[in-house]
Amino acid sequence: MTKNYNLLISKEQNGFAIPQSYLVGLIAVLVILCIHMLPSMDSMLNENNTKISHVFLKSQIDYHNELPPFARRPLTTALMYGLSDFFKLKAGYSFIIVNFTLLFLSGILLFRLSVQLNASRKMAMANMLVYFASFSILFAFFPPVFTYDEPLQYCLIFSSLILLFKKKWIWFIVFFTLALVARETSALLVPAMALFYFSDNSRWKRTHLREKLRFISTLLLPLVFYCIYLLLFMWSNDMIDAAQAEMGSRYSCFLENFESLRNTVESATSLYIVLVPFAYLSVLIYRKKSSFSYSKKFILAFWITVLINTPIVILTAFARESRLFALPLLFLWPVCAQLFGENLREVFSLSSLKLLSKRWSFLLSFMILNLGNYIFFYHFYADLGLGDNTLFKEYAFTCNLLLSYHIIITTIKSKQGRDLAIS
């Protein structure tokens, strides 16, 4: 029986077949790798060169192995060291193979999770492409994004969500504990995970006490196991004093985020480009969903995590590292097509474009908005020395162009609806 999350492409009737999701995921990951390796790009992988920067990447691996804040997340580093030792590879090759393989696997796991959440295979493929096209993924290994542990963390979190929704409690505990070890920020997802059971009061009241305790313990046990691991790790490596010093210095990050105009713009743009497009769509769609819609819970889960994660990043981390703001998107990526697909198809249709062309006042507003959009990113942003040798300003400009178009079309159609209601 063919599984519903595999769309097969066959060479012959009984010939070799590969899942289309694997093929699309592989192409997407290779495109991301090519972007990072372009000679004009200044990424972690090539440092504005045509060759892999083995020295820099080795320094990153050693850095994450030795410094206490990163050493307590040993999984990604262990994979890189293990690959280098076993195959006698240079550090740069190990870094690229491990992270891009994990990036590919995270896309496949997202596809499977999407199908589990009642997406068609076409929708699940669209969700996977949205994931790979998101700013923090597409430019994952560019400064100042500096991705390292996130591909493994995302693999483990997507696996955990698959297991949670299947009620495979033991395996969920195992995988989510590993997600915490990979990166402790996974703990910030727990309140939103609880939402999927606690938000339905009638269902919760009907649930037997034993089932309630099982679910609560399932969410809490990974946190307990992680705390035990962390204490043992810091004690055995004599890192307790270093960890205390690190926690005390965390709030200096907040001052650095806003210490100059350049840093303020970089921090604000980092937050904006990662979260605002998804936040805008989620607010727009949320009002149209029924009160107890299951898909509505994913929007609530997204916002709960935004409200928890965003202040923590701004206060205790470098906000320019855009990947830090992306954590809430783990609840939207698997349901993007289900939530937003119909709306986006309608807004970006040919009929909507014709509608805009007939509304001169709105067309003029659209042009003025994007003149400001161009001036901001290609002059003000660039003159601050931001986005050099990257595609950041091009991506942000395009994102704003599409966002402003969506807002204008939505406003026109809303006005049309009100006019029809009055008439």
C-alpha positions, -999 to 999 in steps of 0.1 A, spaced: 0 0 0 14 34 -10 18 57 19 -2 89 15 29 111 21 49 96 -8 43 107 -44 63 84 -66 80 92 -99 87 60 -119 111 56 -147 94 24 -159 63 5 -149 83 -17 -126 114 5 -126 132 27 -101 111 52 -82 119 80 -59 96 101 -36 89 134 -52 93 151 -18 129 138 -16 136 152 -51 122 186 -43 139 187 -9 172 178 -25 169 204 -52 160 231 -26 189 222 -4 214 222 -34 200 257 -44 207 269 -9 242 255 -10 249 271 -43 237 305 -30 261 302 -1 290 292 -24 286 320 -50 319 338 -54 302 372 -47 286 360 -15 302 364 19 289 333 37 303 311 65 311 285 39 333 305 15 340 339 31 336 358 -2 357 333 -20 354 305 -45 366 278 -21 353 263 11 367 281 41 380 251 60 399 272 85 370 293 95 345 264 97 370 244 118 372 274 142 334 274 144 333 237 153 361 241 179 344 272 193 311 253 198 330 225 214 350 246 239 328 275 251 304 266 279 272 282 263 277 260 232 295 230 246 264 220 265 248 214 230 272 186 219 251 167 193 258 187 161 295 191 171 298 153 178 284 145 144 309 168 127 339 154 147 327 119 141 323 123 104 358 140 102 374 112 122 357 83 105 362 95 69 393 116 75 376 147 61 385 183 65 363 202 90 347 223 62 334 192 44 321 178 77 303 210 85 286 212 51 277 175 49 262 173 84 243 206 83 229 203 47 220 166 53 201 176 84 185 206 65 173 181 39 160 157 65 142 185 83 123 193 51 113 157 46 101 155 82 81 187 77 65 172 46 55 141 66 41 162 95 21 183 70 5 152 55 -3 139 90 -20 173 96 -44 166 66 -24 185 40 -26 170 5 8 160 -10 8 191 -31 1 213 0 28 195 20 53 201 -9 43 238 -8 49 239 30 83 224 25 92 250 -2 80 278 21 102 264 48 133 264 25 125 299 12 121 314 47 149 339 54 165 321 83 167 289 62 176 303 28 205 323 43 212 300 72 249 301 70 255 337 63 267 362 89 251 373 111 225 345 109 252 320 119 232 288 119 248 258 137 225 236 158 192 245 143 190 219 114 194 191 140 170 208 164 144 212 137 147 175 127 141 165 163 113 189 169 94 179 137 99 143 148 86 151 182 55 168 169 48 138 146 50 115 176 30 139 199 1 140 175 3 102 171 3 99 209 35 79 208 43 92 243 76 73 250 92 81 217 81 117 220 99 119 254 130 105 238 130 128 207 120 159 226 147 153 252 172 151 224 158 183 209 165 200 242 200 187 243 205 199 207 193 233 217 177 243 250 154 268 233 132 239 224 117 242 259 100 274 248 77 253 226 62 234 256 34 259 265 22 259 228 23 221 227 1 220 257 -24 242 239 -34 214 216 -49 195 246 -57 222 272 -76 246 248 -105 222 242 -123 224 276 -151 200 267 -126 174 255 -103 180 286 -132 175 310 -141 142 294 -106 130 295 -99 104 323 -75 116 351 -49 90 342 -49 103 306 -45 138 318 -15 129 340 0 109 312 -1 139 289 12 164 315 41 140 324 49 135 287 55 172 283 73 177 316 96 146 316 118 158 288 124 190 308 133 170 339 157 148 319 173 178 303 178 195 337 195 163 350 217 161 319 226 198 321 236 196 358 257 164 352 273 179 321 283 211 338 295 194 370 315 168 352 331 194 329 336 220 358 314 245 340 291 257 367 310 289 375 314 296 338 276 291 333 268 315 361 291 341 346 276 336 312 240 341 325 252 373 343 266 387 310 236 378 288 218 412 294 247 430 278 234 416 245 203 439 249 225 470 251 245 459 220 213 453 200 204 490 202 238 507 210 239 524 176 216 533 146 233 505 126 227 479 153 191 491 159 182 489 122 199 455 119 180 441 150 147 455 138 151 442 103 161 408 116 129 405 136 108 420 108 119 398 79 115 366 98 82 371 117 61 399 102 50 383 69 38 352 88 24 373 117 4 395 92 -11 364 74 -19 347 107 -39 377 120 -57 380 87 -67 343 86 -74 339 123 -105 360 122 -120 339 94 -115 306 113 -143 290 134 -138 293 172 -126 257 177 -110 251 143 -80 227 148 -59 248 123 -66 278 145 -47 262 173 -15 264 152 -19 301 148 -24 304 186 6 282 192 26 304 169 16 336 188 22 320 222 57 311 212 63 346 196 53 362 229 76 340 249 106 337 225 108 373 211 115 392 244 140 365 254 159 370 222 159 408 224 170 408 260 195 380 262 208 373 227 220 391 195 189 400 177 208 403 144 210 365 144 176 361 126 174 323 132 167 330 169 133 346 160 123 317 138 114 293 166 76 301 165 75 292 128 78 256 137 41 257 143 32 275 111 55 258 85 36 225 87 2 242 80 11 272 58 -7 259 27 -37 247 47 -41 281 64 -30 306 38 -31 288 4 -66 298 -6 -61 334 4 -27 337 -14 -41 321 -46 -69 346 -46 -48 377 -39 -20 368 -64 -44 359 -92 -46 376 -126 -80 390 -117 -66 407 -86 -38 423 -107 -64 436 -132 -85 449 -103 -54 469 -90 -47 483 -125 -82 499 -125 -79 515 -91 -55 544 -97 -55 557 -61 -45 522 -48 -20 517 -76 -4 551 -68 -3 541 -31 14 508 -40 40 526 -61 48 551 -34 51 524 -7 76 505 -28 95 536 -37 100 540 1 108 502 2 135 507 -24 150 538 -8 151 520 26 168 488 16 190 500 -14 201 533 1 195 537 39 201 500 48 230 496 24 246 529 34 248 515 70 270 487 57 243 461 61 237 433 37 270 436 19 279 406 -3 246 389 5 211 389 -10 195 402 22 183 436 8 170 419 -24 151 394 -3 137 420 21 127 443 -8 109 415 -26 92 404 6 79 439 12 68 443 -24 46 411 -21 34 421 14 23 456 3 6 441 -28 -13 417 -6 -23 445 18 -35 467 -11 -55 439 -28 -71 429 5 -80 465 12 -96 469 -22 -117 437 -19 -127 446 16 -139 480 4 -157 463 -25 -175 440 0 -186 470 22 -198 489 -8 -219 459 -20 -233 455 15 -244 491 17 -259 490 -18 
